[in-house]
Amino acid sequence: MKTKFISLAVFFLLSVLVSCSSDDDAAPNPNVTFKAVLNGASESTPNASTATGASTLTYNTTTKIFTITVTHNVAAPTNGHIHKGAIGVSGSPVFPFAAFASPITYTSIALDASQEADLNSELYYVNIHSAAFPGGEIRGQLIKQ
């Protein structure tokens, strides 16, 4: 009887220990980061601008929304946006910035499946325009980190 009681107690304690194992695994991070280095040499028609810039885009794969911050030293920017286009290829603006002075911060609406595929395929670039370079003074391709 004593052996049965001890065996039952050991079984109970082992059951409690096994059920107490950590199931608090952290959820996977839904954020994906893309970065770009902006300069005149990266324009589809390279230019001699000495301006530079950098951008960091954080895309949330759950909400399908991204936030981007762009810093640059373009003296008098006249426009700025994210274009669709591969490296070295001009493309149409897709996400227009409301203001162009540095730093620029922009938050998208939820991307559709096509836009998400383009982002993940690195088919977007940041472009800052000026009067001196109306086609784009500095450009940088958004590359997944």
Beta strands, then each sheet from edge to edge (+ up, - down):
strand 1: 31-39
strand 2: 52-60
strand 3: 65-72
strand 4: 77-84
strand 5: 93-96
strand 6: 104-107
strand 7: 124-130
strand 8: 138-141
strand 9: 143-144
sheet 1: 6+ 3- 2+ 1- 9+
sheet 2: 5+ 4- 7+ 8-
end
